[in-house]
Amino acid sequence: MDSIRKKIFPEPTYSDQERDAAYRSFVLIGSLLSTSGVSVLLDGVGHRKVWRDLARQECPKFIEVYVKCPIEICIQRETNRTGASDGVRRKLYLDALERLRSGKKIEGLGKVPGVDEPFEESESPEIVIDSSKEPPDVLVDQACLELHTYDPAIF
């Protein structure tokens, strides 16, 4: 979703208003594709309940997959990330925690969910994946299996 965000906002500021517009745009795109018969997977953090509620309301056959991940695991995984070809900033959480500790401005770093603002925990997701218990490749297989079990037409 970061690559789409950068097309909508070529120089993203990650302000609250921009973030809200981005998530609303993602939901709109997902809804339009879904009503055209395309299966859609939105991979956003979606740390605000209002965005998940909007997606649930606007997208037919909405299935929320909540990938529960402690911040320590996030830090470990992104520290081990090789390259930034996917458009995702390396050491996002480490930089955000450093900024929080030092008060130092870090260029290009907006508010980080789970550090600078709360992650509103999902209340009733259809599927929960606990990412602290298995490596990512196993979790992908688990998520696909659970999605298929929930709706065999998905895969």
Helices and strands as residue ranges (DSSP letters): H 2-8, H 16-35, H 49-58, E 65-68, H 71-79, H 92-102, E 127-130, H 136-150
